[in-house]
Every structure is written in structure tokens, then in C-alpha cells.
Amino acid sequence: MVGGAIGVRALWPRTAMAAEPHALDARHTRIDRIGLQLYTVRRAMATDLEGTIAAVARAGVTELEFAGYYNKDAAWWKALLKQHGLTAPATHEALPATDDGWGAVFDRANAMGHRYVIVPSVNNEYRGSRANWQRLAERLNTGATRAKAAGLSFAYHNHDYEFTPVDGTTGYEILTTQTDPAVMKLELDLYWAVKAGHDPLAIIARWPGRVVACHVKDAGPPPERVMMDVGAGTIDFKSILTKGRASGLAHWFIEHDNPTDPLASVKASAAALKAL
């Protein structure tokens, strides 16, 4: 179970740094690239798309993880990102209804210049029993294999429900042990792991080289573990990001699921990360 500050006591294996463009040397503790999951500012984007992206860049964000494209094509987005000096290494894409749907997903990702396609969540069809989680593992394996063939990397993003005990195991255990680690990577949502009672460093240590991205959002004290802006809660982001980078962590994206003021939330979280 998780105590106050998260992720400072785990023993760390010696692992090689992943061959990731722009990955930071683990000896450097300063966090000089700031990512943002655009779901955080979805309401602001719905009313002022270009203004919101400009404000995000002014807050110090340098790379984006997409969660929808607001009826704009890749050329439009690439021009806007270039204008503000932003990159877009990753995107969230829902699991398609059938595996035949992966082609369109990967075509869109390649057109945008993304490197990672990440499944952000699944519905009850793939939860609640060992059999359901095993079916999801099979689908993720297929998606990951096809992503590799399309020149992309593939990952799964957790919430807390993956850690719920089921039939003597958990969904997360099934998804990590019954998928191919060479192609099916992990985006570790630090908040939801902590909310579920787990130490993110222990997860990263168990799967060296597999956790390629993470979501950074803070958690208040137990038992409620209220979601908070980075730096306002209990999670030890400096230890997690510093040690995570030694094990292949390449991207860290600010996120807050339901901020009162989305742009103020991004600004506060970005400032906290830059101060690490």
C-alpha cells in the first residue's frame, strides 16, 4: 500500500536507457521537457482551439499527447504546432470495434507524426473477469503487432480499475504478463496507480524498459486521494521521473481529468515540473 510521498524507497535495477530520441540522461534531474495530455483542456479547446494551444505553449508545455482532433486534419494541426514550437509524440485512441479498425488509427497517427498510439481505457466488456481481461490482452497484442508493422509504438494507459482483484489476479497483472513486452508498452498513470494503492516505482522496476510514458497528476492524502495539480499533493514526481528515465521512460504528460480552470491547472502543474 502507498504511504505519504510515493516512490522514494524502491530498489532500482541497473537497466540501459531506451534508444529514444531526446530521452534525457538519467543523471540530469531537471525536467526540461513538459508534456500535456490535451484531455485536460478539452473544454477550453471546444470554444477556442487555437487560443488554447497558444496558452498551453506559453505555460511552458513543449509536447502534446492528443485525445481527438476537433475535425481538423493533420496538415492544419502540424502547421499550428510548428507555429508554437510544439511536438506531438503520442495520441490516445480508443480500441476499435474490431481489429480491422487499426489501419485507420495508424494511418491517422502517421499523418500527424505521432510515435505512440496509446489505448486510454476500455469499457465493461473487457473488465470484471479473468476471461474479459484475457480477451483484452489478445486484442492489445494484435494492435501492438500491427502498430509495429506501421512503424509505430503501442501502449496501454491504466486507471485504477485494472488493479481491482479478480479471480485471484488483477487486470493489470494479466495485461502485463499476457502481452508481448517487445511491442506492448505501458503508459503509467501515476495518480491512478497511487489511488489504487500501488507504488509507481515498484511497477516501473518490475517492467524495466516497458513504461515508456506516464501521466503526471497529483494525489491528496489517503483515504480520499483527491486528484490535484502537480506539486499540490503527495506524489514524489522527482524520484519517479528521475529513476523512470533510467529505465526507458521517455515522455511525461501533465493531466487533470476535471480541473476547475483547465489553463490555470496546466500552468500550475508545468511550473511545478520545471522546478524539480
Sequence and secondary structure as in RCSB ss.txt:
>XXXX:A:sequence
MVGGAIGVRALWPRTAMAAEPHALDARHTRIDRIGLQLYTVRRAMATDLEGTIAAVARAGVTELEFAGYYNKDAA
WWKALLKQHGLTAPATHEALPATDDGWGAVFDRANAMGHRYVIVPSVNNEYRGSRANWQRLAERLNTGATRAKAA
GLSFAYHNHDYEFTPVDGTTGYEILTTQTDPAVMKLELDLYWAVKAGHDPLAIIARWPGRVVACHVKDAGPPPER
VMMDVGAGTIDFKSILTKGRASGLAHWFIEHDNPTDPLASVKASAAALKAL
>XXXX:A:secstr
   SSBSSS           TT   TT       EEEGGGGHHHHHH HHHHHHHHHHTT  EEEES  TT  HH
HHHHHHHHTT EEEEEE    SSGGGHHHHHHHHHHHT SEEEE    GGGSSSHHHHHHHHHHHHHHHHHHHHT
T EEEEE  SGGGSEETTEEHHHHHHHSS TTTEEEEEEHHHHHHTT  HHHHHHHSTTTEEEEEE EE STTT 
 EE TTSSSB HHHHHHHHHTTT  EEEE  SS SSHHHHHHHHHHHHHT 
